[in-house]
Amino acid sequence: MRKYVKTETISRTSIMEYFEKITDEVRTSIQNELPAMFGIIFDGWSDGSGAHLVAIFASYMFQDSVMTPLLACAPLLDEESFTAFDYKEYFESTLKCYGAHRNVENSVQFLTGDNCAVNKLLGRICEKPLVGCASHRLHLASKYFLNTHGMRLFKLTCYLFQLFSFVLQISEVLISKVYDCMKKLRTLKNSAKLRKLCKFRPILPVVTRWLSTYNMLARYMELHPYLSDVGNRWERAVAIKVLSVEEFQTVEALLNSMKQFRYFSLELQRSDVDMTDTRDLLDCIIASNPGIELYIGPRAPIVYSTDFEAGVIKIQRKADHDLSDAEKNAVKCFLKPSVHRNHNETTTSSGEDAVETLEALRKRRRIENHTSLYADVKHVLPTSNICERLFSRAKLTYSALRKNMLPVHLEEVLYLLVNKHLWNERVIEKVLVRERLRRNSTAPSIQALHSSSNAHTVNAPVQDSELPGNLSEISRERA
């Protein structure tokens, strides 16, 4: 096919140079679009071969739309340490790439990440509210449900079959048994035998996937008729792992009760779900499964910034007049500029003036049909699933044939892939024209012309006015 291609050959070095220049153009576009304050969504990913990347997304409102550009996806500055202080240092260095004046203290409104101890400490160090990932909480709640609900189901099954009853973490035992069975079915001989019987393949759970355990159990239910058939003559290693009648009924009832968790987990992965939708979904689960509010309740111990999350939900529900003092203090970063100035003036005035100003604010709010004093907070996302989607792409990009790829090159590929809406063929043409003009400027004739006209020096950056007409207009539009 190469003989039909009309483009000139290009070296690997030139390709990577153009990648870097296009990345710089996209970074400049994001820098010009970033507001003074925005949120950060972050998460980490390990590929299993020693590489650990941390993705950082910005979240802000732009023309009534939620924008989530990728800011960075690279290893920490110190790859041997993964403390909260290292994460903060990584955030600071990333924000400096989008303006020397940007830092965590003055540019970040909130953080969104998993509900782990390191992230909570990071929130305390940065003095920023942390929105715990709702998908992570639901995953923890589903594990708790499996343990408690599995015990009840097994005790009921034992009673119906007039067997002895005992208290045991039976769900973990059954899941472990199904897992061992799936592993045995993945061997060469068993896999070949299974292909002759059915089209289903064994599935193993993934630690970082919320639905992997459910999918494994559901696949076993499809394979069970073929495994329990005595005529198939499975080897002993597989036969001892096949569930009995009582165990099969327990897993079947457990799957039926887990369908609700699966539905809500898929709903949380939607890109248009906000904090209010998430709270309503989690409340529905709590209403039908009492006890799991320990993980997904609005005031659960695992929630780090309870006042901030409650305040954001009230603002989205247009009920900011019901905010408590603690919630007002937590969401004060979302106050509209004029209201924020009045708030500062009120705090510096006397007590009597403050009361009068408060009454005036309440009266004006009633007159303006409950106009919110806070800016739009739809950009406060309830999950960090956007990072998980990036890591799924990274796994396909960073394949076994590309393990020698440098982290900086992998970051450029992912950066352009996620932020593809910020560049197109015109940006590529602009970069090519600038590079061509820069190379031509090194010729002796061009150097003499530039030195005589005193317009440029050698290797000076090319101005937008020197570009062709359409590219000059594009450059002004991007700026």
QUIGI-V758509 format. One record per residue. N is the residue number from 1. PHI is phi in whole degrees, -180 to 180 (999 if undefined). Layout:
# QUIGI-V758509
<<N;PHI> <N;PHI>>
This chain:
# QUIGI-V758509
<<1;999> <2;-64> <3;-70> <4;-92> <5;-84> <6;-95> <7;-75> <8;-74> <9;-69> <10;-141> <11;-80> <12;-64> <13;-63> <14;-67> <15;-59> <16;-68> <17;-65> <18;-67> <19;-57> <20;-65> <21;-70> <22;-67> <23;-61> <24;-64> <25;-64> <26;-67> <27;-63> <28;-65> <29;-63> <30;-66> <31;-61> <32;-72> <33;-92> <34;-62> <35;-76> <36;-66> <37;-128> <38;-155> <39;-97> <40;-123> <41;-114> <42;-143> <43;-169> <44;-115> <45;-145> <46;-117> <47;-85> <48;95> <49;-114> <50;107> <51;-91> <52;-129> <53;-113> <54;-119> <55;-96> <56;-127> <57;-112> <58;-92> <59;-136> <60;-158> <61;-97> <62;-142> <63;55> <64;63> <65;-126> <66;-86> <67;-109> <68;-134> <69;-75> <70;-81> <71;-93> <72;-163> <73;-152> <74;-148> <75;-68> <76;-66> <77;-62> <78;-112> <79;-74> <80;-100> <81;-135> <82;-131> <83;-85> <84;-64> <85;-66> <86;-68> <87;-65> <88;-65> <89;-62> <90;-66> <91;-62> <92;-62> <93;-66> <94;-69> <95;-66> <96;-64> <97;-70> <98;-113> <99;137> <100;-65> <101;-85> <102;-86> <103;-153> <104;-65> <105;-67> <106;-102> <107;-115> <108;-105> <109;-90> <110;-157> <111;-121> <112;-128> <113;-165> <114;-67> <115;-92> <116;-97> <117;-66> <118;-65> <119;-68> <120;-66> <121;-65> <122;-62> <123;-63> <124;-69> <125;-66> <126;-78> <127;58> <128;-128> <129;-68> <130;-113> <131;-90> <132;-70> <133;-60> <134;-68> <135;-66> <136;-66> <137;-63> <138;-65> <139;-64> <140;-65> <141;-66> <142;-68> <143;-66> <144;-63> <145;-65> <146;-60> <147;-68> <148;-72> <149;-70> <150;-64> <151;-63> <152;-65> <153;-64> <154;-69> <155;-65> <156;-68> <157;-63> <158;-63> <159;-68> <160;-66> <161;-95> <162;54> <163;-103> <164;-70> <165;-113> <166;-148> <167;-92> <168;-155> <169;-74> <170;-67> <171;-64> <172;-65> <173;-65> <174;-68> <175;-63> <176;-64> <177;-67> <178;-65> <179;-62> <180;-62> <181;-65> <182;-63> <183;-65> <184;-66> <185;-74> <186;-90> <187;-69> <188;-62> <189;-67> <190;-67> <191;-66> <192;-66> <193;-67> <194;-68> <195;-66> <196;-74> <197;-92> <198;-155> <199;-95> <200;-83> <201;-111> <202;-67> <203;-123> <204;-109> <205;-74> <206;-116> <207;-62> <208;-88> <209;-109> <210;-66> <211;-101> <212;-66> <213;-66> <214;-62> <215;-64> <216;-66> <217;-65> <218;-65> <219;-67> <220;-63> <221;-61> <222;-77> <223;-86> <224;-58> <225;-59> <226;-78> <227;-80> <228;-83> <229;-72> <230;-65> <231;-67> <232;-75> <233;54> <234;-74> <235;-67> <236;-62> <237;-60> <238;-89> <239;-63> <240;-74> <241;-97> <242;-73> <243;-70> <244;-76> <245;-62> <246;-65> <247;-66> <248;-64> <249;-66> <250;-65> <251;-65> <252;-63> <253;-66> <254;-66> <255;-66> <256;-62> <257;-76> <258;-86> <259;-63> <260;-66> <261;-63> <262;-64> <263;-63> <264;-70> <265;-65> <266;-68> <267;-66> <268;-68> <269;-83> <270;-70> <271;-79> <272;-102> <273;-85> <274;-109> <275;-64> <276;-66> <277;-60> <278;-64> <279;-63> <280;-65> <281;-64> <282;-67> <283;-65> <284;-65> <285;-67> <286;-64> <287;-63> <288;-96> <289;-136> <290;-62> <291;111> <292;-85> <293;-65> <294;-61> <295;-115> <296;-117> <297;-72> <298;-64> <299;-119> <300;-66> <301;-60> <302;-75> <303;-76> <304;-84> <305;-111> <306;-67> <307;-67> <308;-65> <309;-65> <310;-65> <311;-66> <312;-63> <313;-63> <314;-67> <315;-65> <316;-67> <317;-88> <318;60> <319;-121> <320;-68> <321;-73> <322;-96> <323;-67> <324;-78> <325;-63> <326;-66> <327;-70> <328;-62> <329;-67> <330;-75> <331;-108> <332;-65> <333;-69> <334;-97> <335;-62> <336;-65> <337;-54> <338;-67> <339;-68> <340;-65> <341;-67> <342;-63> <343;-64> <344;-67> <345;-65> <346;-67> <347;-71> <348;-94> <349;-89> <350;-74> <351;-65> <352;-66> <353;-64> <354;-64> <355;-65> <356;-64> <357;-65> <358;-63> <359;-64> <360;-66> <361;-63> <362;-65> <363;-65> <364;-66> <365;-66> <366;-68> <367;-69> <368;-85> <369;58> <370;59> <371;-64> <372;-69> <373;-84> <374;-114> <375;-72> <376;-65> <377;-118> <378;-66> <379;-79> <380;-81> <381;-82> <382;-84> <383;-135> <384;-107> <385;-66> <386;-63> <387;-71> <388;-64> <389;-66> <390;-65> <391;-68> <392;-65> <393;-68> <394;-63> <395;-64> <396;-74> <397;-75> <398;-89> <399;-79> <400;-64> <401;-83> <402;-124> <403;-68> <404;-87> <405;-66> <406;-69> <407;-58> <408;-67> <409;-73> <410;-63> <411;-64> <412;-64> <413;-64> <414;-67> <415;-61> <416;-74> <417;-69> <418;-75> <419;-96> <420;-67> <421;-75> <422;-100> <423;-147> <424;-153> <425;-66> <426;-69> <427;-65> <428;-63> <429;-64> <430;-62> <431;-66> <432;-65> <433;-66> <434;-63> <435;-69> <436;-66> <437;-67> <438;-66> <439;-70> <440;-67> <441;-69> <442;-84> <443;-70> <444;-59> <445;-65> <446;-68> <447;-64> <448;-65> <449;-64> <450;-70> <451;-70> <452;-71> <453;-85> <454;55> <455;-92> <456;-143> <457;-113> <458;-64> <459;68> <460;-73> <461;-65> <462;-78> <463;-82> <464;-63> <465;-68> <466;-84> <467;-78> <468;-57> <469;-56> <470;-68> <471;-72> <472;-63> <473;-66> <474;-62> <475;-63> <476;-67> <477;-65> <478;-65> <479;-70>>
